[in-house]
């Protein structure tokens, strides 16, 4: 079963609100988690994202694509990285998300759909 684990946090202000020791520990955790997931064969894909202040929205308005800066969610609500994992069951995905949430405070877990819904 494939799941996307999305980590939210305050990437833009992290250096101002967290100690260098905390940041080093968090980075060490992420590096080890990535290594463990690769070794177990569960990692499909992962990436960290640039700070949310660099985000753009593209909307369809009056038949034209319009680009604006944003979204500007609260920094703690900004998506900072994600993993796509292929695990044996939802319990394993929750186990992984439970480890990550210690570092971000908020993690969203969502199953990856195998196909679009039938209509």
Secondary structure, DSSP 8 states (H G I E B T S, - for coil): -EEEEEEEE-TTTHHHHS-HHHHHHHHHHHHHHHHHHHHHT-EEEEEE---GGG-EEEEEETTEEEEEE-----GGGEEEEEEEEE-SSHHHHHHHHHHHHHHHSEEEEEE--SS----
